[in-house]
Amino acid sequence: MFPWPAGSATGVGSLPGADPAEAMRVVIGELADFPHLAETPASAIGADMIGRGAAHLVDLHVELTVSGWRFTDRAGADERRARAALARDLDVFEEHTQGFTGPLKIQCAGPWTLAGSLELRYGDKALADPGAVRDIAAALAEGLVGVSADVAKRVPGATLVVQVDEPLLPAALAGRVPTASGFGTLPLVEVADAVEKLRHLVEALDDVGATPVAHCCAANPPLAAFADAGLRAVGVDASLLSAADDDAIGELVERGVRLFLGLVPSTDPGDSRPLRARELAAPARELWSRLGFAPDTLARDVVVTPTCGLAGASMSWPARAYRLCRDVAQVLLDEPEGSK
């Protein structure tokens, strides 16, 4: 059911710099067993999370304005740049993964984060219009299926994992997404509606043999909603979890959903005290202990990642962060109960 083995580590998605080829060299060099598509938001117009997500939307068109990405009637230069950046990154991805066999991950903003970020032509957020949300969800599912099928042809030995990034979903469910003007907030999204749109995407990815996972680096991630939608794993920032999340995490794991647990800082801490794998593994062990799970299931149920994307890091940090992710995953596999 899960294409990655126990003791796995991978990245969230983004890296610093403007050279996609160099970013992919870092990914392949440090995460050879579970690489991901390297995203470099600084490399081009439309390479940011929302522009990249919009580039997946089939038959919906966007343009870049002073306030962000907005829907428009027809494709223009900004949209063409966004789609060209996606095509370029997929070419680079293919070049660096020739002959690869094993789990291979791509990423894209999810329907709720896109709806909470993209503006309608008249200026409000798409999240304010249920019809627009429905169109985004359908167009995104079709687009991600197309990209997934394309990657499967480019790297036929890979087992594709598709990560849906939903950092805005907790705010949408709580009614905290601001209007386009910033003077108010949009009505809250019902959990059932959130689950329905995500389930549509999951079912579409299931049909092409991809393994759908979610990532939410915000506080209070909607773990039950992700599980109800059928996502196979959920990525969270371990530093944002509290004891109040324990029950939801326990239920998630008991339902057979895996965790992509962010244990390694996404930016260089910059202090003189070296980061050690055993210390970075401690929050995962403490979580497992609180939940009462057997220590030897930890490396099976947890994939180690950075806490979030690395776009804001120094150029030297991604390689170090990914090595630490591998080291932490190995510690969880080799020393499930901690060093004595």
C-alpha positions as CSV (number, residue, x, y, z in Angstrom):
1,M,0.0,0.0,0.0
2,F,2.9,2.4,0.7
3,P,5.7,2.7,-1.8
4,W,8.3,3.8,0.7
5,P,10.1,1.4,3.1
6,A,10.5,1.8,6.8
7,G,13.2,4.3,7.7
8,S,12.5,6.6,4.8
9,A,13.2,10.4,4.5
10,T,12.3,12.9,1.8
11,G,11.9,16.6,1.3
12,V,8.8,18.9,1.3
13,G,9.5,20.5,-2.1
14,S,11.0,23.9,-2.4
15,L,14.7,24.8,-2.4
16,P,16.6,28.2,-2.5
17,G,18.2,29.7,-5.6
18,A,17.2,30.0,-9.2
19,D,18.8,27.0,-10.8
20,P,16.4,24.0,-11.0
21,A,19.2,21.7,-12.2
22,E,21.4,22.4,-9.2
23,A,18.4,22.0,-6.9
24,M,17.7,18.6,-8.4
25,R,21.4,17.6,-8.0
26,V,21.1,18.3,-4.3
27,V,17.8,16.3,-4.0
28,I,19.2,13.3,-5.9
29,G,22.5,13.4,-4.1
30,E,21.0,13.4,-0.6
31,L,17.6,11.7,-1.1
32,A,18.5,9.0,-3.5
33,D,16.0,6.5,-2.1
34,F,13.0,8.9,-2.0
35,P,13.6,12.0,-4.2
36,H,11.2,14.7,-5.0
37,L,10.6,17.3,-7.7
38,A,12.7,20.3,-6.8
39,E,10.8,23.5,-6.8
40,T,12.7,26.8,-7.0
41,P,10.3,29.7,-6.4
42,A,13.0,32.3,-7.2
43,S,13.7,30.8,-10.6
44,A,10.8,32.2,-12.7
45,I,7.5,33.9,-12.7
46,G,4.9,31.3,-11.8
47,A,7.4,29.0,-9.9
48,D,5.9,30.1,-6.6
49,M,3.4,27.8,-4.8
50,I,0.3,29.5,-6.2
51,G,1.6,30.1,-9.7
52,R,2.8,26.5,-9.9
53,G,-0.6,25.3,-8.6
54,A,-2.4,27.5,-11.2
55,A,-0.2,26.0,-13.9
56,H,-1.9,22.6,-13.2
57,L,-5.4,24.0,-13.8
58,V,-7.0,22.7,-17.0
59,D,-9.0,25.2,-19.0
60,L,-8.8,27.9,-16.3
61,H,-6.6,31.0,-16.9
62,V,-4.7,33.3,-14.6
63,E,-2.6,36.4,-14.6
64,L,-0.3,38.0,-12.1
65,T,-1.5,41.3,-10.6
66,V,-0.1,43.6,-7.9
67,S,-2.2,41.7,-5.3
68,G,-1.3,38.2,-6.6
69,W,-2.7,35.7,-9.0
70,R,-6.1,36.3,-10.5
71,F,-8.4,34.5,-12.9
72,T,-8.8,35.9,-16.4
73,D,-10.7,35.1,-19.6
74,R,-7.7,33.8,-21.6
75,A,-4.1,32.7,-21.3
76,G,-1.6,35.5,-21.2
77,A,2.2,36.0,-20.7
78,D,2.1,35.3,-17.0
79,E,0.2,32.0,-17.4
80,R,2.5,30.9,-20.2
81,R,5.5,31.6,-18.0
82,A,4.0,29.6,-15.2
83,R,3.3,26.6,-17.4
84,A,6.7,26.9,-19.1
85,A,8.4,26.8,-15.6
86,L,6.5,23.7,-14.7
87,A,7.5,22.0,-18.0
88,R,11.1,23.0,-17.5
89,D,11.2,21.6,-14.0
90,L,9.6,18.3,-15.2
91,D,12.3,18.1,-17.9
92,V,15.0,18.6,-15.3
93,F,13.3,16.1,-13.0
94,E,13.3,13.5,-15.8
95,E,17.0,14.1,-16.6
96,H,18.1,13.5,-13.0
97,T,15.8,10.4,-12.4
98,Q,16.6,8.3,-15.5
99,G,16.6,4.6,-14.5
100,F,15.3,5.4,-11.0
101,T,13.1,2.7,-9.3
102,G,11.3,3.4,-6.1
103,P,9.1,6.1,-4.6
104,L,9.3,9.5,-6.4
105,K,7.3,12.5,-5.2
106,I,5.9,15.5,-6.9
107,Q,4.0,18.4,-5.2
108,C,1.2,20.9,-5.9
109,A,-0.9,23.3,-3.9
110,G,-4.3,21.8,-3.1
111,P,-7.7,23.0,-4.1
112,W,-8.4,24.8,-0.8
113,T,-5.1,26.7,-0.7
114,L,-5.6,27.7,-4.3
115,A,-9.2,28.8,-3.7
116,G,-8.0,30.9,-0.7
117,S,-5.2,32.5,-2.7
118,L,-6.5,33.0,-6.3
119,E,-8.7,36.0,-6.9
120,L,-11.8,36.1,-9.1
121,R,-11.9,38.6,-11.9
122,Y,-14.0,41.0,-9.8
123,G,-11.4,40.9,-7.1
124,D,-12.6,38.7,-4.2
125,K,-11.0,35.4,-3.3
126,A,-12.2,32.3,-5.2
127,L,-13.0,30.8,-1.8
128,A,-16.0,33.2,-1.6
129,D,-17.7,31.5,-4.6
130,P,-18.7,27.8,-4.2
131,G,-18.9,27.5,-8.0
132,A,-15.4,28.7,-8.4
133,V,-14.1,26.3,-5.7
134,R,-15.8,23.5,-7.5
135,D,-14.2,24.5,-10.8
136,I,-10.8,24.7,-9.2
137,A,-11.1,21.3,-7.7
138,A,-12.1,19.7,-10.9
139,A,-9.5,21.5,-13.0
140,L,-6.8,20.7,-10.5
141,A,-7.7,17.0,-10.4
142,E,-7.6,16.8,-14.2
143,G,-4.3,18.7,-14.3
144,L,-2.6,16.6,-11.6
145,V,-3.7,13.4,-13.3
146,G,-2.1,14.6,-16.5
147,V,1.2,15.5,-14.9
148,S,1.2,12.3,-12.9
149,A,0.7,10.3,-16.1
150,D,3.4,12.3,-17.8
151,V,5.9,11.6,-15.0
152,A,5.0,7.9,-15.0
153,K,6.0,7.8,-18.7
154,R,9.2,9.7,-18.1
155,V,10.3,7.6,-15.2
156,P,8.7,4.2,-15.7
157,G,10.4,2.5,-12.8
158,A,9.1,4.9,-10.2
159,T,6.1,4.6,-7.9
160,L,4.6,8.1,-7.9
161,V,3.7,9.9,-4.7
162,V,1.7,13.1,-5.2
163,Q,1.8,15.6,-2.3
164,V,-1.1,18.0,-2.0
165,D,0.0,21.2,-0.1
166,E,-2.8,22.7,2.0
167,P,-1.3,25.3,4.4
168,L,-4.5,27.4,4.2
169,L,-7.0,24.7,5.0
170,P,-6.9,25.1,8.8
171,A,-7.7,28.8,8.3
172,A,-10.5,28.1,5.8
173,L,-12.1,25.6,8.2
174,A,-11.9,28.2,11.0
175,G,-13.2,31.1,8.9
176,R,-9.9,33.0,9.2
177,V,-9.1,33.4,5.5
178,P,-9.0,37.2,4.8
179,T,-11.0,38.8,2.0
180,A,-9.1,40.3,-0.9
181,S,-9.4,43.7,0.7
182,G,-8.1,42.4,4.0
183,F,-10.8,44.1,5.9
184,G,-12.8,41.0,6.7
185,T,-12.8,37.3,6.6
186,L,-14.5,34.8,4.3
187,P,-17.1,32.4,5.7
188,L,-15.7,29.2,7.1
189,V,-15.6,26.1,5.0
190,E,-17.6,23.1,6.2
191,V,-15.5,20.0,7.0
192,A,-17.7,17.9,4.8
193,D,-17.1,20.2,1.8
194,A,-13.4,20.2,2.4
195,V,-13.4,16.4,2.5
196,E,-15.5,16.1,-0.6
197,K,-13.2,18.2,-2.8
198,L,-10.1,16.4,-1.5
199,R,-11.7,13.0,-2.0
200,H,-12.4,13.9,-5.6
201,L,-8.7,14.6,-6.1
202,V,-7.6,11.5,-4.3
203,E,-9.9,9.3,-6.4
204,A,-8.5,10.8,-9.6
205,L,-5.0,10.1,-8.5
206,D,-5.9,6.6,-7.4
207,D,-7.1,5.9,-10.9
208,V,-3.6,6.6,-12.4
209,G,-1.8,4.6,-9.7
210,A,-0.4,7.5,-7.7
211,T,-0.2,7.5,-3.9
212,P,-1.8,10.8,-2.7
213,V,-0.5,12.4,0.5
214,A,-1.2,15.8,2.1
215,H,1.1,18.3,3.6
216,C,0.1,21.1,6.0
217,C,2.8,23.0,7.8
218,A,0.3,25.2,9.7
219,A,-0.8,24.8,13.3
220,N,-3.9,22.7,13.9
221,P,-3.7,20.6,10.7
222,P,-7.1,18.9,9.9
223,L,-5.8,15.4,10.3
224,A,-9.2,13.7,10.4
225,A,-10.4,15.5,7.3
226,F,-7.3,14.3,5.4
227,A,-7.9,10.8,6.5
228,D,-11.6,10.9,5.7
229,A,-10.6,12.1,2.1
230,G,-8.5,9.0,1.7
231,L,-5.1,10.6,1.7
232,R,-2.5,7.9,2.6
233,A,-0.2,10.1,4.6
234,V,-0.1,13.6,6.1
235,G,2.9,15.8,6.5
236,V,3.1,18.1,9.5
237,D,5.6,20.3,11.2
238,A,6.5,18.5,14.5
239,S,7.4,21.8,16.1
240,L,3.9,23.1,15.8
241,L,2.2,20.0,17.3
242,S,1.0,20.1,20.9
243,A,-0.5,17.6,23.3
244,A,-3.9,18.8,22.0
245,D,-3.1,17.1,18.7
246,D,-2.2,13.8,20.2
247,D,-5.7,12.2,20.0
248,A,-6.0,13.2,16.3
249,I,-2.6,11.8,15.5
250,G,-3.3,8.6,17.3
251,E,-6.6,8.1,15.5
252,L,-4.8,8.9,12.2
253,V,-2.1,6.3,12.7
254,E,-4.7,3.7,14.0
255,R,-6.6,4.2,10.7
256,G,-3.4,3.2,8.8
257,V,-2.5,6.7,7.6
258,R,1.3,7.4,7.7
259,L,3.0,10.6,8.9
260,F,5.5,12.7,7.1
261,L,6.9,14.3,10.2
262,G,8.9,17.5,9.9
263,L,11.8,17.1,12.4
264,V,14.7,18.9,10.8
265,P,14.7,22.8,10.7
266,S,13.8,24.3,7.3
267,T,16.4,27.0,7.8
268,D,20.0,26.9,9.2
269,P,19.7,27.4,13.0
270,G,23.0,29.4,12.7
271,D,24.2,28.6,16.2
272,S,27.4,27.0,17.2
273,R,25.8,23.9,18.7
274,P,25.7,21.1,16.1
275,L,22.4,19.4,15.3
276,R,22.5,15.8,16.2
277,A,20.2,13.1,14.7
278,R,19.3,11.6,18.0
279,E,18.2,14.9,19.4
280,L,16.2,15.7,16.3
281,A,14.5,12.3,16.6
282,A,13.4,12.9,20.2
283,P,10.1,14.7,19.4
284,A,9.0,11.7,17.3
285,R,9.9,9.2,20.1
286,E,8.2,11.4,22.7
287,L,5.0,11.5,20.5
288,W,5.0,7.7,20.1
289,S,5.5,7.2,23.8
290,R,2.6,9.6,24.7
291,L,0.4,7.7,22.2
292,G,1.3,4.3,23.6
293,F,2.4,2.9,20.3
294,A,5.1,0.2,20.1
295,P,8.5,1.9,19.4
296,D,9.3,-0.6,16.6
297,T,6.4,0.8,14.5
298,L,7.8,4.4,14.5
299,A,10.2,4.0,11.6
300,R,7.4,2.2,9.6
301,D,4.8,4.8,10.2
302,V,6.9,8.0,10.0
303,V,8.8,9.4,7.0
304,V,11.2,12.1,8.2
305,T,11.2,15.5,6.4
306,P,12.2,19.1,7.1
307,T,9.6,21.1,9.0
308,C,8.6,22.9,5.8
309,G,10.0,23.8,2.4
310,L,13.5,25.1,2.2
311,A,13.0,28.1,-0.2
312,G,14.0,30.5,2.6
313,A,17.2,28.7,3.6
314,S,20.8,29.5,2.7
315,M,22.2,27.8,-0.4
316,S,24.3,25.4,1.8
317,W,21.5,24.3,4.1
318,P,19.4,21.9,1.9
319,A,22.2,19.4,1.5
320,R,22.8,19.4,5.2
321,A,19.1,19.3,6.1
322,Y,18.5,16.3,3.8
323,R,21.5,14.5,5.3
324,L,20.0,15.1,8.7
325,C,16.6,13.8,7.6
326,R,18.3,10.6,6.4
327,D,20.3,10.3,9.7
328,V,17.2,10.8,11.8
329,A,15.3,8.2,9.8
330,Q,18.1,5.7,10.3
331,V,18.2,6.4,14.0
332,L,14.4,5.7,14.3
333,L,15.0,2.5,12.4
334,D,18.0,1.3,14.2
335,E,17.3,2.6,17.7
336,P,13.5,2.6,18.0
337,E,13.6,3.0,21.8
338,G,16.4,5.5,22.0
339,S,20.0,5.0,23.0
340,K,20.5,3.5,26.4
